[in-house]
Amino acid sequence: MRQRETYARASLLDRLVDLEPQFPQEAHPLRAQTPRALRASVRRDLEWLFNTRCPLPEAELAQRQRSVIDYGVMDFGTFFTHNQEDFRRLAQHIEQTIGIYEPRLKESRVTVTLLRGSHRALQVRLDAQLIIDDINEPVSFPIIIDTKRGGEVKILSDE
């Protein structure tokens, strides 16, 4: 017996984005996503989040409740010291930022190491539970932070 595919409601952003701008009207508005499309949506949104810099310094962020005004992450430059304590702080900052701005991910765990063969890039691994509607599955995103490109973040495919 064939199992029915599970769907979850699409995020507000996914419902607002015009996937076919060449057509004046959407044939079928996007209301639901497959788990695969949902993972791609989360990956895209995380990449946007991690490539946006919060304008506040770390000390000030620690003393206030975050809001849309502080959207993004701190400048990664201070974390390229090759110091394990700085890597732990960065992992904690990323986990907290995900907890605030990406409600589809729960139980986020982040590890940070130097990218093998490079002294100018960090390798980050994000493991979490993707939870929305009837979908509840583990996800993992390998992430590269490249200082040669101003701290640009690239999230590799999780598949």
N, C-alpha and C positions, 0 to 999 in steps of 0.2 A: 504494500500500500504506500503510495507516494505521500510524503509528509508536506503539509502546507507551509509555505515560506512565511517567516515572521517578518513583520514590518513595524516600524516605529514612526511616530509623527516627525516630520521634517522640522528642523530648527527655523526660527523666524527668519534668519538671514537666508537660509536655503529657499524659503518660500518667497522671499522678496527678490532674489537674484534672478535676472532674466537669462535663462540658459540658451535661448535662441533669439538674440537681439535683431536678427534679420527679419523676423516675423513680428507684425504689430501686435498680435495677440497670442497668448500661450494656448496651445491646443488642449492641454490638460494641466491645470495648475498642480505643482508639486505639493502634495500633502503628506506623503509617507515615503519612507526610505527603507531599503533592504539593509541588513546588517553591514554588508560591504560598502554601500553608499554612505551609511552612517559613519563608518570608520574613516572614509575619505573626507567626509565633512569635518569630523573632529580633527583629523590631521591638518587640513587646511586652516581651520580656526586656531589651532595651537601654533602653527607656523606664523600666522599673523600676530598672535599674542606675543610670541617670543621675539619677533622682529620689531616690536614696538617698544620704545624705551619710556619707562616711567620717569617723569621729570623730577621726582623727589629723591633725596639721598636715603641710604639705607637706615640711618638713625631715625629720620623723621617717619619713614614708613612703619617702623617698629612701634611707634607711639600713636598711630592713628588707625581708624577703621578704613579699609580701602574702599574706593568707589570707582565709578567710571572715569573720574578725573585722573586717577592714578593708573589707568589701564596700561598694561605692559609689564616689562621686567626691568630691573636695574641694569645699568651699564655693566656688561660682562668684563670690562677691562680690569677691574680690581680683583677678579678671580683667577687671573692667569699668573699666579705666583708659584705654581707647582707645589703648593702647600695643601696637605690633606684637610686641614681645618677650613681653608677657603673653599675647597671642593664640597665639604659637608655643608657649609653656609649656603653655597650656590644651590645645592640639591634641596635644602630646606626652603629657600626662597622660591624655587620653581614649584615645589609641592604646594606651598601656600598660595602662589599665584594661580595655579590650576584649580585649587579648591575654591577660589573666589570667582574666577572668570569662566570656568568650564564645568558647569553643573552636570554634564553627562558622564564625567569621569569621577569615580569614587575610589577610595583606598589607594591613592597614588603613591608610588614608591619611585624615587629617583636616585640614580647613582651617577657620579661624575668621575671621569678619569681623563688623563691625557690621551689624545688619539695616538695610537701606536705609530711610530715613525715620524711624529711631528711634535714640535715644541710650540707651535702656534695655533693649535686647535684642541678643543675638548670633545670628548665622546661622552654623550649623556644617554642614559637608558631610562625610559619611562615605562613602568608597568602599572596598570590600573584595571579597574572593572568598568566596562562601558555599560551603563544602566540607563535605559529609557524605555518606558512602556513595557512590553513583554520581552525586550532584549536585555540580557544580563550575561555578558561574556568577557573573558579576560582579553586585554589588548596590550600590545607592547610596541613602543615607538623608539627606534634608534635615532638619535639626534646628533648632529655635528654643529659645533659652534666654532666658527673660523675667524680668528683675530685678523688675519690678513685682509679680510673683507669687512672690517669694522664691526666684528662680532656678529656677522650674519649667521642666522640659524637655518639649517636645512633639516627637515624631518624626512627620513628615508621611509620607503614603503614598509608597512608592517606585515606584508604578505610575502 
